[in-house]
Amino acid sequence: MSRWKELTGEASGEDYAARFASLARSGKDVHGEARFCAALVPVGARVLDAGCGTGRVMIRLAELGYDCVGVDLDASMLAVARKQAPELPWFQLDLAEFDPDLPGIAGGFDLVVAAGNIFPLLAPGTEATVVKRLSAALRPGGLLVAGFGLDEAHLPVPPGLTLSDYDDCCAAAGLTLVDHFATWNADPYDGGGYAVDVHRR
């Protein structure tokens, strides 16, 4: 069972969306992930939002002109995403069983983004499998972008995945490290408790 399911019971979609809507109303920028991704690939590029949740990142990228596909296991999160953007393609799939050749998904992606602590909230032991499956969805030269917490201050669960563990998973999947960042604003990584990793196929 994923740590996300243990944490939420996969019934938190509306609450999750409401929290970010409140942040947006307060004036907080809630589109850092989309802006970061948009700086890496040109408008029109094909993007997979892996663990898309309520669709906050993907909907923004679609608004900016990207060809997006969203995948998540949590039906409550996807229900919100489908309500907000019914015209976009949303798939309910387990990332550990993700098949890049599925109808509607096949064709390869220029960028795969896994925002929102996707990797630390996977079922323990599936991290390498998920990286391998997401890597297989990338076109040659495509980018895998993942942002996640590394300590208790940045995670809702006890930390279990280190940055070097994740980098090892990426290397085993044939990916090359482009850079580590500390934030979605592309601040240089300083050894802190949150990292945004960019790897290239």
N, C-alpha and C positions, 0 to 999 in steps of 0.2 A: 504493500500500500504506500502511496506517495505521502510525503510529509504534509503536502498541501491538503490532502483529503483528511488526514488525521487532525489537522489544525482547524479546518473549516467545515468538514462534513460535506463539502461541495454544495453549499447552500447559501453562499455569501455574495452572490452576484450583485443584487440590488444595493446592499450595504457598501460594497466596494465601490460601485459607481457613484453612490451618493457622497462618499468621502472625497473622491476626486472632484466632483461637481462643486462641493463646498470649497475646496482649495482654489479652484478656478475662480469662483465668485469672490474670494478674498483677495484676488489679484496675483496669486502665486502662479508661476509658469508651470504648466503641467505637460508641456510638449517638448521637453529637453531630449527625450529619446528619439522622437521623430526628427527633430532638427539635426541631431548627431548623425542619424542614418542618411538624411538627405544631403549631408555634406560629403558623404562617401561615394554615392552612386548618382548618376544623372537622372533627371526627371524622366519618367517612363520606364525605368528599370523595374524588374520583377522582384518583389519582396515577399518573403514568407515571415509572418509573425508567429513564431513558435511559442505557444503558451500565451495566446493573444488576450485571454481574459475577456473583459468587457469591451475590448476593441479600441481603447483610448489611443494607443500608438498607431495602430493600423488605419483607423478612420482618418487620423490627421495626415498620415502619409498618402492615403488615397486622395484627400483634398488637395495635396500638393502635387498630384499628378502621377503617383506611382501605381503600378499594377500589383495589387496586393492580394494575398491569400492568408487567412487566419486559421490556426489550429489550436484547439484546447480540449482538455478532457472534461472540464467542469461545465455541466449543462446549465447551471444557474448563471454562470458568467456569459456563456454563449447566448443565452436567452436575451440578456441585456444588449449584447453586441448586435444581434439580429434585429432587435427592436430599433436600435439607433441607426443602423445602416443595413436595411434588408437587401439592398442591391449588391452588397459585397459578398464574396464567397467565404463562408464560415464552415469549418469541418470539426466534428467532435471525434477526436482521436487521441490515443495515448502516445506521447512522444517516444516512449520506449518501444512502441510497435509501429512507428511512423514508416510509411512506405512512400518514397518519393515518386513512384510510378503510378499512384492512384489517379483515376480520372478526375480532372479538375485541379490536380496538383502537379502532374507530370509536365515536364518541359524544362525544368531547371530554373534556378533563381540566381539573380545577381547578388542578392543579400538575404541572409537569414538573421533575424533579430530575436533574441531571447532576453527580454527585459523583465523586471519585476521579480527577481530572485527565483527564476525558473529552476536553475540547476541545484541550488541548495534545498529546494522543496520537492525534488524528484524522489522516487522510491530509492532508498540507499542501495548502492551497488549498480544502479542503471545509468550512471552518468556517462560512462564511456560508450555505452550502447547508443544513448541519445545523441552524443556528439557525432558518432560514426554515421548515424542515420541522417542527421541534419547536414553533415558534410556531403553525403551522397546526393543531397538535393541541390547542391551548389553547382553552377556552371563553372568551367575552368576559369580561374581568376576571381571567382565569387568570394564574398566576405561573410564570415560568421561573426556576429557581434553579440556579446553577452555581458550583461551587467548584473552583479550580485554582491550581497553582503558576505563578509568574511568573519565577522565577530558578532557577539550578542547584541551590540548596540545597533547593528544594521540588519538583524534577522529576527523573525518571530519564532524561530526554533533554535536549539543549540547548534552552533556551527559544526559542520562535518566535512565540508569541502574546502580545501586550501587552494590558493591561486596556482601553486605549482602542480597540484593534483589535476586541476582543470587543464592547465597547459600541457600536461603529459597526455591527457585524453585527446586533446587536439592534435598533438604530434603523432600519436598512434593512429589517428584517422587521416593522416597525410596533410594536415594543415600546417601552415607556417605562421608564426607570430608576426603581426604587423606592429602592434604596440599595446601597452597597458595604459589606461587612464584612470584617474581617481573619481571622475564625475562624468555625467552626460554633457557637461560643458567642455569636455576635452582637456580638463586640467591634468597635468602630468601625474602619474601614479607616484605616491609618496610612501608606500608601505602601509597605508591606513586600512580601515575596516571595510572599504567598498572599492570595487574595481570594475571597470568596463574594459573588456578584452576584445581585441579585433584580431582575427586570424583569416588568412587567405588560403583558398584551395589551389 
